[in-house]
Amino acid sequence: MTNNTDSVAVNIIKKIILEIAGPKYGKSKFLKKINRRGNLLDVGCGNNSPYKIKTKCPKIHYTGIDIGDYNQNKPNLADSYITAKPENFAETIENLPELFDTVISSHNLEHCNNREKALNAMIKVLKSGGYLYLSFPTEASVNFPGYRNGCLNYYDDPTHKYLPPDFFETINTLKENNMEIIFSSRSYKPVPLCMIGFFLEWKSKKDKETKLGTWAYWGFETIIWAKKK
């Protein structure tokens, strides 16, 4: 019972810290900008993503798509949950019967067989004036320390394909498809989380595990916000 109580307390503390020190251009802040009563497509929606997004935006119509229903140890609150084969992933997205106010792809592109095709499909199903959130490992992560549970070096995750997505190629694809770049960072290092990561780096290294702020300290994430013109 004590361990469960401690775990709940730690999670509450983390939520408070993230609310105060959370990155200005992280996914949580992005969810505050979008149409919270509109249609949202979450591309790569494992790891309790339906639960996390629907608890923040309960009135949003949530559609998730992934290659399987995995790492869902919370109630799956998706209004629609689609599984697709990896070889047909992009086609499944572009053939969805509706358009979306928001599309989120959080650490999904690096798992796709055909990244450009998948990205083009996401843009295709986005409404005019709709918002797109992209995050994926920075290209420099191939040289980051490894191994750490939670992924720090790109190759820590055996399901990552090829090299990390190319930042400039991704930006060019967006611009060529009538997307306005609202924010982009090739290696995002939000200062408050970066400072936390700095002080916890010794423990992250010792435990071989990413801690709160580890990704920010190393600038592990590429983050892009875009809007369809």
C-alpha positions as CSV (number, residue, x, y, z in Angstrom):
1,M,0.0,0.0,0.0
2,T,2.9,2.4,0.9
3,N,4.5,1.8,-2.5
4,N,1.3,2.6,-4.3
5,T,0.8,5.7,-2.3
6,D,4.4,6.8,-3.0
7,S,3.9,6.2,-6.7
8,V,0.7,8.3,-6.8
9,A,2.5,11.1,-4.9
10,V,5.4,11.0,-7.3
11,N,3.0,11.2,-10.3
12,I,1.2,14.1,-8.8
13,I,4.5,15.9,-8.2
14,K,5.6,15.3,-11.8
15,K,2.3,16.6,-13.1
16,I,2.7,19.8,-11.0
17,I,6.3,20.3,-12.2
18,L,5.3,19.7,-15.9
19,E,2.4,22.2,-15.6
20,I,4.7,24.8,-14.2
21,A,7.9,24.0,-16.1
22,G,6.4,22.2,-19.1
23,P,7.9,23.1,-22.4
24,K,6.1,26.0,-24.2
25,Y,6.0,24.0,-27.4
26,G,5.4,20.5,-26.0
27,K,2.3,18.4,-26.8
28,S,0.5,19.5,-23.7
29,K,0.7,23.1,-24.7
30,F,-0.2,22.3,-28.3
31,L,-3.5,20.7,-27.0
32,K,-4.4,24.0,-25.4
33,K,-4.2,25.8,-28.8
34,I,-6.3,23.4,-30.9
35,N,-10.1,23.1,-31.4
36,R,-10.9,21.1,-28.3
37,R,-14.4,20.2,-29.6
38,G,-13.2,19.2,-33.1
39,N,-11.9,16.0,-34.7
40,L,-8.4,14.8,-33.8
41,L,-6.3,12.2,-35.4
42,D,-3.5,10.7,-33.3
43,V,-1.0,8.9,-35.6
44,G,0.9,6.3,-33.5
45,C,-1.4,6.2,-30.5
46,G,0.0,3.5,-28.3
47,N,1.4,4.1,-24.8
48,N,-1.9,5.3,-23.3
49,S,-2.2,8.2,-25.8
50,P,-6.0,8.0,-26.1
51,Y,-6.3,8.2,-22.3
52,K,-3.9,11.1,-21.9
53,I,-5.4,13.2,-24.7
54,K,-9.1,12.5,-23.8
55,T,-8.5,13.4,-20.2
56,K,-7.1,16.7,-21.2
57,C,-9.7,17.3,-24.0
58,P,-12.8,15.3,-23.0
59,K,-15.0,16.9,-25.6
60,I,-12.7,16.2,-28.6
61,H,-13.6,13.5,-31.0
62,Y,-10.5,11.2,-30.9
63,T,-9.4,8.9,-33.7
64,G,-6.2,6.9,-33.1
65,I,-4.3,4.8,-35.6
66,D,-1.4,2.5,-35.0
67,I,-0.1,-0.9,-36.1
68,G,-1.4,-2.5,-32.9
69,D,-3.1,-1.9,-29.6
70,Y,0.0,-1.9,-27.3
71,N,1.1,-0.5,-24.0
72,Q,-2.5,0.5,-23.1
73,N,-2.7,0.0,-19.3
74,K,-5.2,2.8,-18.9
75,P,-8.8,2.8,-20.1
76,N,-8.7,3.3,-23.9
77,L,-11.0,6.4,-24.3
78,A,-10.6,6.6,-28.1
79,D,-13.8,7.3,-30.0
80,S,-12.3,5.3,-32.8
81,Y,-9.2,3.1,-32.7
82,I,-7.8,1.8,-36.0
83,T,-5.1,-0.7,-36.5
84,A,-3.2,-0.9,-39.8
85,K,-0.5,-3.1,-41.3
86,P,2.9,-1.4,-41.5
87,E,3.0,-1.8,-45.3
88,N,-0.4,-0.1,-45.6
89,F,-0.1,2.5,-42.9
90,A,0.0,5.6,-45.1
91,E,-2.7,4.4,-47.4
92,T,-5.0,3.7,-44.4
93,I,-4.5,7.3,-43.2
94,E,-5.1,8.9,-46.5
95,N,-8.3,6.8,-47.1
96,L,-9.9,7.8,-43.8
97,P,-13.5,9.0,-44.6
98,E,-13.2,12.3,-42.7
99,L,-11.0,15.4,-42.4
100,F,-9.5,16.4,-39.1
101,D,-9.1,19.7,-37.2
102,T,-5.9,18.4,-35.6
103,V,-3.3,15.7,-36.5
104,I,-0.7,14.6,-34.0
105,S,2.3,12.4,-34.8
106,S,4.3,12.1,-31.6
107,H,7.3,9.8,-32.1
108,N,5.8,7.9,-35.0
109,L,7.6,8.9,-38.2
110,E,10.8,7.2,-37.1
111,H,8.8,3.9,-37.1
112,C,7.2,4.3,-40.5
113,N,8.3,2.3,-43.5
114,N,7.7,5.3,-45.8
115,R,8.0,8.5,-43.8
116,E,7.3,10.9,-46.7
117,K,4.2,9.0,-47.7
118,A,2.9,8.9,-44.1
119,L,3.5,12.6,-43.7
120,N,1.8,13.5,-46.9
121,A,-1.2,11.4,-45.8
122,M,-1.4,13.3,-42.5
123,I,-1.4,16.6,-44.4
124,K,-4.1,15.3,-46.8
125,V,-6.6,14.5,-44.1
126,L,-6.1,17.8,-42.3
127,K,-8.7,20.5,-42.8
128,S,-7.7,24.0,-44.0
129,G,-6.8,26.0,-40.9
130,G,-6.1,22.7,-39.1
131,Y,-3.0,22.1,-36.9
132,L,-0.3,19.5,-37.1
133,Y,2.1,18.5,-34.3
134,L,5.2,16.5,-35.1
135,S,7.9,15.2,-32.8
136,F,10.7,12.7,-33.5
137,P,14.3,12.0,-32.4
138,T,16.8,14.6,-33.5
139,E,19.3,13.5,-36.1
140,A,22.1,14.0,-33.5
141,S,20.6,11.3,-31.3
142,V,22.6,8.6,-33.2
143,N,25.6,9.9,-31.3
144,F,24.0,10.3,-27.8
145,P,25.0,8.0,-24.9
146,G,23.4,4.5,-24.8
147,Y,21.9,2.3,-23.6
148,R,19.2,4.1,-21.5
149,N,15.8,2.6,-20.9
150,G,13.3,5.1,-22.3
151,C,15.6,5.8,-25.3
152,L,18.3,8.4,-25.5
153,N,20.5,7.1,-28.3
154,Y,18.4,6.6,-31.5
155,Y,19.4,2.9,-31.6
156,D,18.2,2.2,-28.0
157,D,14.8,1.5,-29.6
158,P,15.1,-1.5,-32.0
159,T,11.8,-0.6,-33.7
160,H,13.3,2.7,-35.0
161,K,13.9,2.4,-38.7
162,Y,16.8,3.8,-40.9
163,L,18.3,7.1,-39.6
164,P,16.2,9.7,-37.7
165,P,13.9,11.8,-39.9
166,D,15.7,14.6,-41.7
167,F,14.7,17.9,-40.2
168,F,15.1,20.1,-43.3
169,E,13.4,17.5,-45.6
170,T,10.5,17.4,-43.2
171,I,10.2,21.2,-43.2
172,N,10.4,21.3,-47.0
173,T,7.7,18.6,-47.4
174,L,5.4,20.6,-45.1
175,K,6.0,23.9,-47.0
176,E,5.5,22.2,-50.4
177,N,2.1,21.0,-49.2
178,N,0.7,24.4,-48.2
179,M,1.7,24.2,-44.5
180,E,2.7,27.2,-42.5
181,I,5.4,26.5,-39.9
182,I,4.4,28.0,-36.6
183,F,7.3,26.6,-34.6
184,S,10.2,24.4,-35.3
185,S,13.2,23.2,-33.3
186,R,15.7,20.7,-34.6
187,S,16.9,19.8,-31.1
188,Y,14.4,21.2,-28.5
189,K,15.8,22.2,-25.1
190,P,13.2,24.0,-23.1
191,V,15.1,25.7,-20.3
192,P,13.2,24.6,-17.1
193,L,13.1,21.0,-18.1
194,C,16.7,21.2,-19.4
195,M,17.8,22.4,-15.9
196,I,16.0,19.5,-14.2
197,G,17.7,17.2,-16.7
198,F,21.1,18.7,-15.9
199,F,20.7,18.0,-12.1
200,L,19.3,14.5,-12.7
201,E,21.8,13.5,-15.4
202,W,24.1,11.7,-13.0
203,K,21.2,9.5,-11.9
204,S,20.0,9.0,-15.5
205,K,23.5,7.8,-16.4
206,K,23.8,5.6,-13.2
207,D,20.4,4.0,-13.7
208,K,20.7,3.8,-17.5
209,E,17.2,5.3,-17.7
210,T,15.8,8.5,-19.0
211,K,14.5,10.7,-16.2
212,L,12.4,13.8,-16.0
213,G,14.3,16.4,-18.1
214,T,16.7,13.9,-19.7
215,W,15.4,14.5,-23.2
216,A,15.3,18.3,-22.7
217,Y,18.9,18.3,-21.4
218,W,20.2,16.4,-24.5
219,G,17.8,18.0,-26.9
220,F,16.5,14.6,-28.0
221,E,13.3,15.8,-29.6
222,T,12.7,17.6,-32.9
223,I,9.4,19.4,-32.6
224,I,7.4,21.1,-35.3
225,W,4.0,22.9,-35.1
226,A,2.4,23.7,-38.5
227,K,-0.9,25.0,-39.8
228,K,-2.6,24.2,-43.1
229,K,-3.2,27.4,-45.1
